[in-house]
Amino acid sequence: MIKEKFREPISVADIVGNIGLSEPSLHRHFKNMTGFSPIKYQKILRLYEGRNILRSGRKTVSGAAFEVGYASSSQFTNDYRKFFGLSPRDDARAGFAA
């Protein structure tokens, strides 16, 4: 569900409603399998897809942020920088150079 709808707002309640686990059980099992909480996993999917979009040259940073489900390009930029270690713009330039 998270992979299919990562661009959409997803709550833990939505997930547990579809699979029949309690929230604590979902968090425990999900973290054991992936190393992340469900919401962190969704964020990572968004960031990698945003990176693919930027490196392809199809969108600006703002366009990529909104396409992958961020409501704010500044939040996307902050999360991107924390996760990848450089800004989306710098990473996109590096992708073109590769």
N, C-alpha and C positions, 0 to 999 in steps of 0.2 A: 504494500500500500504506500509506504513512504517513497519507494523508488518511482512508482507510477505517478504519484501526485506531489512530488517534492516542490513544485512551483507554487502549490496552493497552501494556504494556512492549514496546518494539521495540529490538532491537540492530542494529548495522550488519551483523553477521554474518547476521541474518535477511534483511535487505534484499539483500545481495550474493548470498545463496543463491537468491533468487527471480529475480534479473536477470542473473546470470552475469558480473558485473564484479568486479575485485579491489577491496579496500577503498580503496586510494589512488585508483583510477580513479573509484569512486563518489563519494568526497569531492570530487575535482576537478570532475567533471561536475555534481554536485549544486550545489556552491557557485557554479559559473559560471552555472547556470540560475536559482538562487533567491537567491544572496547569503548563504546560511546553510549550516551543516552539517546533515545529516539529523536529528540529535538536537535541534539548536536549532530547526529548522523544526517538529518535533513539539511542542516546548515552546510555540512561538508559536501553533500551532493550539489547543493546550490553553488557553492564556491567553485567546485571543479567544472560544472557546466558553464558558469560565468567565465572561467578561465578559457575554456574551449571557444566560447563565443568571441571573447576579446582577441584571442590569438588568431582566429580566422579572419578578423577584420570586418565582421558583419555588423557590429554595433559599437557605439561609444560605451564608456564606462556606465553612464546612466542607463543607456538602452539595455546593456547586459544585466545590470542590477534589477531592473524592472522585469525583464524577460524571465529571470530565474526566480522571481517571487519576492524580492526585497521591496519594501515600501519606500525606502530611502537609499539614494545612491551613496550618501555619506556613511551610513551604517554598513553597506556593502564594502565600501573602501576600507573602513576600519577593520571589519572582519577579515577581509582579504589580506590586508597588510599583516595582521596578527597570524594568520594561518600560513601564508606563503612567504612572508618575510620581505615583501616589497609591494609597492603600490600596484594596483591593476594596470595603470597606464605604463609603468616601467616594465611590468611583466609582459604586457602585450608587445611592447617594442622589442623585448628580448626574444619573444616568440617569432617575430618577423625576421629577426637577424639569424635565427637558427636554421 
